[in-house]
Amino acid sequence: MARTVIVGAGVIGLATAWALRRRGAEVVVLERGVPGIGASSGNAGWIVPSMSTPLPAPGLVKTSLKWMLHNDSPLYIKPRANPSFMRWMWQFYRNCRPGPYDAGMSALVDLNRLTFPELDRMRADGVAFELHSQGLLYVGLKVENVVEAYEHVRDLERFGFAPPRLLDAAEVHRLEPALSEQVTAGFHLPDERHVRPESFVTGMVEWLVEHGCEVRSGIEVKGIERQGGVVKAVQTNIGPLEADGVVLAAGAWSGHVARTMGFALPIEAGKGYSITIDQPGIDLRHPLDLVEARAAITPFDGALRVAGTMELSGLNVRQLQPRVEAIRRAGRTHLANWQDSGRERTWVGMRPLTPDGLPVIGKVAGSANVYVATGHQMLGVTLAPATGVALAELIDTGSSSVNLTPFDPARFGTRLRV
Ligand SMILES: Cc1cc2nc3c(=O)[nH]c(=O)nc-3n(C[C@H](O)[C@H](O)[C@H](O)COP(=O)(O)OP(=O)(O)OC[C@H]3O[C@@H](n4cnc5c(N)ncnc54)[C@H](O)[C@@H]3O)c2cc1C
């Protein structure tokens, strides 16, 4: 296979590089900063096919209107009179209907069928990373809120997911003794897993380098050189670099980079925050989904991370203190031995969001060799191996055994300009 240049060393670009290399391709990954500097390091690390649900969902608009009144709520949308943002918001709103939501869920479930097998294949291949398999525990402060989350998850039973069992206060505390007394109910999904995301990124980079690929930091891609619809090189801050094919995997920046390449992609940034505490002195056994706070707590080897919030305020990594405080409060409320230690590390990352809540995976119309892998919203870590494998097959053979039609960039009218 020819030399493929991948733009962006987040989990999606790296997993695509891994899958292409396994097929014998020559791969170069170009990263503007360092691998993982975007959304792929400080996130919660959950591998959760059970969360195969698009972000735009029936009822979301009503809930978000309530949330938007509070600057520390789980969702914040900064009003902007920018035409492309307004268009994106309008499309997002149109997708908050049962029809698109159900179709999106079905497409995500299908792609996620590859998630665990391909994650296992990665490890068997020698990609080394911290992996945990204690499942995922949903917990809440009010029983009715846990029941609501439970009904939402049960929606996936029709796709073959095993039904979870509701746990009362005594059962949930028995399963997870680190919980505070304020937690009154929960339910456990035993098959879900989690990784330490930093180790996932490092593990893939090390594997790629060991297997003869180039992963180059500090190289910013600024466009492509092409003859008609055929790319010959990418333009970068250090000059042109030869390419027989290009994969745009620049996360939340993908819309911006796409414009420099001559096509349009509707990607907005969904900012999220996390706080990581080393040696927290809390023996948490399971990752927790906090149903009221809409936040995540993940235990790693020797560390604990609280993550959450969704802020649509454009491409920026500014930290809003009330939102960091909201995450810290979630940790304090749900864990018995939480202590504000002053040793925490705060992190901000931007999720790449599409208006229909589905990733964009496929070839750009009007081109012979320009591909896109982005828009994985809250599921980039989960979907990275599946995305890489499906796209590598498409690049290598011209078709994929996964149905990539729901993820086709053409659904947004995306086409390389002549
Ligand atoms: C708080 C939070 C918690 C999350 N928790 C989870 C979770 O538990 N499970 C899950 O599945 N997902 C989770 N996610 C989502 C997940 O982190 C993202 O979907 C995923 O990291 C996106 O990966 P990516 O490779 O597409 O983008 P990124 O990781 O952002 O990578 C894109 C890369 O492209 C580079 N780049 C940009 N422009 C250029 C250019 N012109 N030239 C070269 N390089 C460029 C950037 O520097 C960046 O490194 C979470 C996200 C957040 C914010």
The ligand as an ORCA input file, in Angstrom:
! r2SCAN-3c Opt
* xyz 0 1
  C     -14.064     15.709     29.549
  C     -14.111     14.662     28.458
  C     -14.345     13.335     28.797
  C     -14.414     12.362     27.792
  N     -14.573     11.049     28.138
  C     -14.629     10.097     27.192
  C     -14.795      8.738     27.538
  O     -14.853      8.403     28.713
  N     -14.884      7.808     26.548
  C     -14.845      8.180     25.223
  O     -14.989      7.308     24.362
  N     -14.636      9.465     24.859
  C     -14.542     10.428     25.803
  N     -14.368     11.732     25.456
  C     -14.333     12.084     24.028
  C     -12.972     11.826     23.441
  O     -12.005     12.395     24.281
  C     -12.894     12.425     22.035
  O     -13.986     12.001     21.255
  C     -11.608     11.977     21.341
  O     -10.484     12.241     22.150
  C     -11.446     12.672     19.997
  O     -10.256     12.192     19.438
  P      -9.676     12.800     18.087
  O      -8.482     12.027     17.751
  O     -10.789     12.893     17.092
  O      -9.351     14.319     18.448
  P      -8.138     14.931     19.299
  O      -7.739     14.056     20.419
  O      -8.523     16.325     19.640
  O      -6.933     14.901     18.277
  C      -6.865     15.763     17.180
  C      -5.410     16.181     17.025
  O      -5.260     16.914     15.806
  C      -4.248     17.877     16.019
  N      -4.365     18.917     14.976
  C      -5.328     19.844     14.853
  N      -5.107     20.592     13.780
  C      -3.981     20.134     13.199
  C      -3.229     20.503     12.043
  N      -3.625     21.524     11.254
  N      -2.114     19.811     11.742
  C      -1.697     18.767     12.531
  N      -2.359     18.393     13.636
  C      -3.490     19.054     13.957
  C      -4.532     18.377     17.421
  O      -3.407     19.016     18.002
  C      -4.934     17.100     18.127
  O      -3.857     16.490     18.806
  C     -14.269     12.728     26.426
  C     -13.988     14.067     26.101
  C     -13.904     15.023     27.096
  C     -13.596     16.444     26.718
*
